Amino acid sequence: MSEWYDPDMSPEEFRRLGHRTIDMIAEYYESIRDLPVYPKRTAHEVESAFEEELPREGQSPDSILDAWTEKILPNATHLGSPRYFGYVNGSGAMIGTLAEALAAAVNMNVGGWKPAPAATEVERRTIRWIAEAIGYPADCGGLFTSGGMMANFTALTAALRNTAAYDMAESGLQSPERTGRFRLYMADHEGHVSIKAAADMTGIGRSAVVPIPSRDDLSMDPGELRRAIEGDLAAGELPFCVVAQVGSINVGVIDPIEQIADICEEYGLWFHADGACGAFGAMLPEMRDQYRGMERADSLTLDPHKWLYVPYECGAVLVREPERLRRAFSMSAPYLRGTIPTEYDGLDYYDYGPQMSRGFRALKVWMMIKQYGLDGYRKLLRQNNECASHMHELVKKSPDFEVLHEPNLYIYSFRFVPAGMQGGRRDEAAESEIDRLNQRICDELQLSGEAFVMTSRIHGRVVIRISVCSHRTTPADIDRVFERMHAIGLANLGHV
Ligand SMILES: *Cc1c(COP(=O)(O)O)cnc(C)c1O
């Protein structure tokens, strides 16, 4: 027999490489406020940087670590920069980085209790802490997911399984007992695309999502919701769920939760709250009023990798009655458990969600909540909201920008409209020019590396949208970015 291959490092070698890696990470954090936020390279250039034959022979760990500095970092977008305002992306806090390494080291599989006793209990406790922090019933069920999308999918699946008039886990959508089309309801303007994708994944299709007209502030109109449900019932369809946005994607608005909860109760519908953007805001006592009724949601999506600054990936779904998750996802096979229960069995998370093998995601959340505490988190959330309000003040004061909405939470949209084009009615040509100017501002800003800001659309028009979801952003960053946007906008007048 040839020599036995043992790829593990010696403890000394591991320690040396580990110290080197920590030094690399520490240097990265030292420079993160000043790095160009975006690499300014085409997709093709980035692809070329990684052109390399499949390694036939193994390489030295030192040369592999070199590639981090030479290839990964120069082609990275730095979401941890205080001037990264793209999508709704979190910044990733330091202790989370250490937690990721520790979780990988112990490598528990949090699908079952047996391969992950400590990890299961850390997850159970952390979910409970989160519920407590936002005022959701602490005896709820729930688990961490890859993100908000999978949390929404988990919730919609649970909604269907628990509201269908037949055993849907067994016969699915093909049951001859199904008497109509399943319907779910969501605000037309700010309803999140992931709900449509989740509806698609459950098999009911994107068209099962009924858009409900919004009020002037872009929150769902509960009167219209009631009308739509009544209409569908009269037509023999199967309303099963209403999705409320708890912090919406363009303007951070919170749907009228209490009224939606009432309507769901009245019609026996599942109430799902998509709080991926904003549910953590309920940690702030001064904002609690807006969240009243969230504790009545049958299920709630949260995204710790957004507004808890947890490094990717980490979403979460909470369900008021844990048994309803089990009913939707429970699996059994003789090889999953010992066949006869003993006192050494515990909670098996694979019974409560779509994943079987699962990583120790909870560790980073658990450590971050311990490090900052509820008080620390409240300060951070307030700081983010203050940054959005600060942008609002700058927009209001400038003659070359237009206010589109009052700020709520940390997501804020506005529009560059040069003074000469403000006031009075604008024709389509003028609106299109303004659209192009706003797009140009964001494009140039991205390519400058100074900040990362994106556009969105509100009522069909291009707007600048910032999401201040970083624990590093200060009002000085907002000032700097606003000045740059203003300058770019003015420099492009008449050129787009
Ligand atoms: C981000 C987001 C999602 C999707 O979450 P991921 O973590 O990106 O999977 C769903 N709903 C809302 C409201 C979001 O903001």
The ligand as a Tripos MOL2 file, in Angstrom:
@<TRIPOS>MOLECULE
LIG
   15    15     1     0     0
SMALL
NO_CHARGES

@<TRIPOS>ATOM
      1 C1        -33.8930   41.3880    1.4100 C.3       1 LIG1
      2 C2        -35.3270   41.0890    1.4830 C.ar      1 LIG1
      3 C3        -35.7990   39.8000    1.2360 C.ar      1 LIG1
      4 C4        -34.8870   38.6990    0.7650 C.3       1 LIG1
      5 O1        -33.9290   38.3950    1.7340 O.3       1 LIG1
      6 P1        -32.5030   37.7560    1.3800 P.3       1 LIG1
      7 O2        -31.8250   37.7900    2.6710 O.co2     1 LIG1
      8 O3        -31.8810   38.6380    0.3360 O.co2     1 LIG1
      9 O4        -32.7550   36.3780    0.8730 O.co2     1 LIG1
     10 C5        -37.1470   39.5690    1.4010 C.ar      1 LIG1
     11 N1        -37.9990   40.5410    1.7500 N.ar      1 LIG1
     12 C6        -37.5830   41.8080    1.9770 C.ar      1 LIG1
     13 C7        -38.5790   42.8420    2.3840 C.3       1 LIG1
     14 C8        -36.2320   42.1160    1.8480 C.ar      1 LIG1
     15 O5        -35.8110   43.3660    2.0800 O.3       1 LIG1
@<TRIPOS>BOND
     1     1     2 1
     2     2     3 ar
     3     2    14 ar
     4     3     4 1
     5     3    10 ar
     6     4     5 1
     7     5     6 1
     8     6     7 2
     9     6     8 1
    10     6     9 1
    11    10    11 ar
    12    11    12 ar
    13    12    13 1
    14    12    14 ar
    15    14    15 1
@<TRIPOS>SUBSTRUCTURE
     1 LIG1         1 GROUP 0 **** ****
